[in-house]
Amino acid sequence: MAHRDVVVIGTSAGGVEALREMARGLPGELPASVLVVIHLPARSPGLLPSILNRAGPLPAAHAQDGEELRRGRIYVAPAGFHMILEDGTIRLVTGARENLHRPAIDPLFRSAALSYGRRVIGVVLTGALDDGTAGLRAVKRCGGLAVVQDPADASYPSMPQSALRNVDVDHCVPLAEIPALLERVTRPPLPDAPHQVAPPDLKLEVGMAAMDSNEDKLDRIGKRSTFTCPECHGTLWEMNEEGALRFRCHVGHAYTAETLVAQQSSGLEDALRAAVRGFEENAKLSSRMAERARERADEEFERRFRQRAETARHHADEIRTLLDRLDAAMEFSA
């Protein structure tokens, strides 16, 4: 008889300490496999398995490509790879980044939902922005259980808040209560239920995390938008699903709308700062030319370039004011 025996956990900012506390509370005989994705830089030293091994009784290690999934173990996605599940094994793939990360949470959650259906428990912990929301919704679509850390208890509440806004969550509890909750829901057998066919769009998106992406497949699960991918500058497709607005490009990059807005804002800020620098350099060069004209007693030439320098400085000041307003708006929305 089937049990809920596949636990997938996603976290970001504040996640190391959250995972340490979870590992401390999980029993050594937990009848489930635990798979963890945390957003880390590509050159991360990879210390998380050691931290988790010291914290609790469950053995933890970086997942290996092709490794068979076993109960009573914690598998950590290594930096630079998406971790997905396929036919009872773990695959590590170098597909395009999702929500600006690889590993990303959503590919793991989707693949677990596709492969294990009702047996999956998806857990979203502390983190910025909203990676994990779409993946947790996939878990629910396939009959799995959705658990979210109480945002009031999270170091960074954005990820839990997004999950609560967009997913029919089964349990929202403080971090300290999650280990006992997982032990409780993994032990009883699942009641009999009719076989559930996995949504076809889910299968396509799992493949896209492993670089199996093209325009024809995207046309089947989305519609072309007027927006462009901030990473490869190709067209973005708007996904045809309820819940949080999401986008994908034909290369495989994927974004929730919130992540896309954040990335666009960052690019806009960079462009504006480059414009300030350009106007300041223009003002300096114009002032230098005006000085040369003054030395030659060329009043008309001097007047023209002093006016140009003044105009360039004025434009630079206007853009600085705009940048201050943009920074304030970003702080307000964070």
Beta strands, then each sheet from edge to edge (+ up, - down):
strand 1: 6-11
strand 2: 33-38
strand 3: 60-62
strand 4: 74-76
strand 5: 82-86
strand 6: 89-93
strand 7: 120-124
strand 8: 145-149
strand 9: 171-173
strand 10: 222-228
strand 11: 235-239
strand 12: 246-249
strand 13: 254-256
sheet 1: 3+ 4+ 2+ 1+ 7+ 8+ 9+
sheet 2: 5+ 6-
sheet 3: 10+ 11- 12+ 13-
end
